[in-house]
Every structure is written in C-alpha cells, then in structure tokens.
Amino acid sequence: MNIGDMFYLEWHKRRLTLHDVARKIGWSALHLSQIETGRVLPLKRYSLSKLCELYGHQTILLFCFVLF
C-alpha cells in the first residue's frame, strides 16, 4: 500500500468523492488523482497537513510513510 492508496481508502470510507476532497483542501481533482496513482508525491508539509486534518491523521506519521 502506498500513500495514494491510503488517501483513496480514507475518502471512500467517508463517502466523499475525489472532487469533494479536492475542494475541501484547495487542490485540483487532477492533482489529488496524481497523488493517489503515485505519479506525484505530496512532499510539502502544508499539503500533507491539509489531508491529515481532513482525515484525522497525524502529519508526522504520514511523513514517515512517504519518506521510507
């Protein structure tokens, strides 16, 4: 499982659409889709923080997940 898979599962678990999540965090749906498919990594702390806030995860755990 990669970080994109984890985010995908989270928004499905909350019955959100890709567009719902993108709108809530201020990204385009295309950018969010690229993260989910592994084409782009959300390495900026601010980007991860927005997703973590939406999903209720701790940012530091996701940084470890992305970096290792």
Secondary structure, DSSP 8 states (H G I E B T S, - for coil): --HHHHHHHHHHHTT--HHHHHHHHT--HHHHHHHHTTSS---SHHHHHHHHHHHT--HHHHHHHHH-
